[in-house]
Amino acid sequence: MCLSCGFYNGRQVIDLASSKAKRDARIQAKEERIKNELGVTPEATPTASVEEVKPKAKKAVKKVEAEEEAK
């Protein structure tokens, strides 16, 4: 199978365009969820990337895990 077009032997095996669209939508939803959990608004940080949010997200995850263990 060709990794750039998704065809094998003249037939389409995988629709790479829809796979990429689904992946991009998943990533965008995850970024928005992380920003919402951290209280970061898009207006406050219009150029925030995942790399900028990751350290705060790790702290938030550890905090949630600690709260769950305390229960």
C-alpha positions in Angstrom: 0.0 0.0 0.0 1.2 3.5 -0.8 1.5 5.5 2.4 1.0 8.8 0.6 -2.2 8.0 -1.3 -3.7 4.8 0.4 -4.0 2.8 -2.8 -2.8 -0.7 -3.4 -2.9 -2.5 -6.8 -5.2 0.2 -8.2 -7.7 0.0 -5.3 -8.2 2.4 -2.4 -7.3 0.5 0.8 -7.4 3.4 3.3 -9.0 6.8 2.9 -6.1 8.9 4.2 -7.8 12.2 3.9 -10.6 11.2 6.2 -8.2 9.5 8.6 -6.2 12.8 8.8 -9.3 14.9 9.3 -10.4 12.6 12.2 -7.0 12.7 13.8 -6.9 16.5 13.5 -10.3 16.8 15.1 -9.3 14.5 18.0 -6.1 16.6 18.6 -8.0 19.9 18.5 -10.6 18.5 20.9 -7.9 17.3 23.3 -6.1 20.7 23.2 -9.4 22.5 24.0 -10.2 20.1 26.8 -6.7 20.7 28.3 -7.1 24.4 28.1 -10.5 24.3 29.7 -9.2 22.1 32.6 -6.4 24.6 33.2 -8.6 27.6 32.9 -6.8 29.0 29.9 -9.0 30.9 27.7 -8.3 31.3 23.9 -8.7 35.1 24.3 -5.9 35.2 26.9 -3.5 33.1 24.9 -4.3 33.1 21.3 -1.0 31.5 20.3 -0.9 28.8 23.0 0.3 25.5 21.7 0.2 22.1 23.1 3.9 22.3 24.1 3.2 25.4 26.2 0.2 23.7 27.9 1.9 20.3 28.5 3.7 21.2 31.8 0.6 22.7 33.3 -1.4 19.7 32.1 0.9 17.3 33.8 0.6 19.2 37.1 -3.2 19.2 36.7 -3.2 15.4 36.1 -1.0 14.8 39.1 -3.4 17.0 41.2 -6.4 15.0 40.0 -4.7 11.7 40.7 -3.7 12.8 44.2 -7.3 13.9 44.9 -8.6 10.5 43.7 -6.1 8.6 45.9 -7.1 10.7 48.9 -10.8 9.6 48.5 
